[in-house]
Amino acid sequence: MVMPFAYDSEKVRWAHTTYWPKAQRERLDYLVQNARYVHVVNDTTKVTAKGYHARNTALVDHGDVVLSRWDGRGHGGTYNCVKQANSKGVPVFDAGTLKKIGIHHSRKQPSQDWHRLPDP
């Protein structure tokens, strides 16, 4: 697991996760606690776009594949990560459907529940 910032659910919770539904916060806690290895690219709890970009770059540079939950919009960090993976030949799969995805220059409407990952 590659994390963009230091994370400790008992001490510090990222600012944006306080708005997540309780079940999603618990899911993140579970994933962090049960990961075989957690690599943190920025030794800070400060949430920044730069931190997410560094995390995405690490995923693309060191992963065999990228699993993504992307709504198809042509802007933002997830778009940039998918684009970077496509340009480097790293396959990208939708984490919900496991279908291979890539950059298509269309104005696809966001799916209604793009952030929900399938249950383990």
C-alpha positions in Angstrom: 0.0 0.0 0.0 1.3 3.4 -0.9 0.0 6.3 1.2 0.4 10.0 0.2 0.8 11.2 3.8 1.5 9.8 7.3 -1.7 8.3 8.7 -2.5 7.1 12.2 -6.2 6.6 12.9 -5.6 6.7 16.7 -3.7 10.0 16.7 -4.2 12.0 13.5 -6.8 11.6 10.9 -6.4 13.4 7.6 -8.5 16.5 7.4 -10.6 15.2 4.5 -11.3 11.8 6.0 -13.4 13.4 8.8 -16.1 14.0 6.1 -16.1 10.4 5.0 -18.9 8.1 6.1 -17.9 6.0 9.1 -17.8 2.8 7.2 -15.3 4.2 4.7 -13.0 5.5 7.5 -13.2 2.1 9.1 -12.3 0.5 5.8 -9.3 2.7 5.4 -8.2 1.8 8.9 -8.6 -1.9 8.2 -6.6 -1.6 4.9 -3.8 0.3 6.6 -3.6 -2.1 9.6 -3.7 -5.2 7.4 -1.4 -4.2 4.6 1.7 -6.4 4.2 3.7 -3.2 3.7 2.8 0.5 3.9 5.0 3.0 2.1 4.5 6.7 3.0 5.8 9.1 0.3 5.5 12.2 2.5 6.4 12.2 6.2 3.6 14.6 7.1 -0.1 14.5 7.8 -0.6 17.8 5.8 -2.9 17.0 2.9 -1.6 18.5 -0.4 -2.0 17.9 -4.1 1.7 17.5 -4.3 1.5 14.5 -1.8 -1.1 12.8 -3.9 0.9 13.4 -7.1 4.0 11.8 -5.4 1.9 8.9 -4.3 0.5 8.4 -7.8 3.9 8.6 -9.4 5.2 5.9 -6.9 2.2 3.7 -7.8 2.9 4.0 -11.5 6.7 3.7 -11.3 6.7 0.7 -9.0 3.5 -1.2 -9.8 2.8 -3.9 -12.3 -0.8 -2.6 -12.7 -2.9 0.3 -11.3 -6.3 -0.2 -9.8 -8.4 2.9 -10.0 -11.8 4.3 -9.1 -12.1 7.0 -11.7 -15.2 8.8 -12.9 -14.0 9.4 -16.4 -13.6 13.2 -16.1 -10.7 14.7 -18.0 -9.1 16.6 -15.1 -7.8 16.0 -11.6 -5.4 13.7 -9.9 -6.9 10.4 -10.8 -7.1 11.5 -14.5 -3.4 12.4 -14.3 -2.5 9.1 -12.7 -4.4 7.1 -15.4 -2.8 9.2 -18.1 0.7 8.7 -16.6 0.2 5.0 -16.4 -1.1 4.8 -19.9 1.9 6.8 -21.2 4.3 4.3 -19.4 2.4 1.2 -20.6 1.2 0.3 -17.1 -2.2 -1.3 -17.4 -5.0 0.4 -15.5 -8.1 -1.5 -14.3 -11.3 -0.2 -12.7 -11.3 -1.3 -9.1 -15.1 -1.9 -9.1 -15.4 -3.8 -12.4 -11.8 -5.0 -13.1 -12.3 -3.8 -16.7 -9.2 -2.3 -18.3 -9.5 1.5 -18.6 -7.6 4.2 -20.4 -7.9 7.9 -21.3 -10.7 8.6 -23.7 -11.3 12.2 -24.7 -15.0 12.3 -24.1 -17.1 14.1 -21.6 -18.4 11.0 -19.7 -20.8 11.7 -16.9 -19.5 10.8 -13.5 -20.9 7.5 -12.1 -23.2 7.9 -9.1 -21.1 5.9 -6.7 -17.5 6.3 -8.1 -15.8 6.3 -4.7 -17.3 3.0 -3.4 -15.0 0.1 -3.6 -16.3 -3.5 -3.7 -16.5 -5.3 -0.4 -13.5 -7.6 0.4 
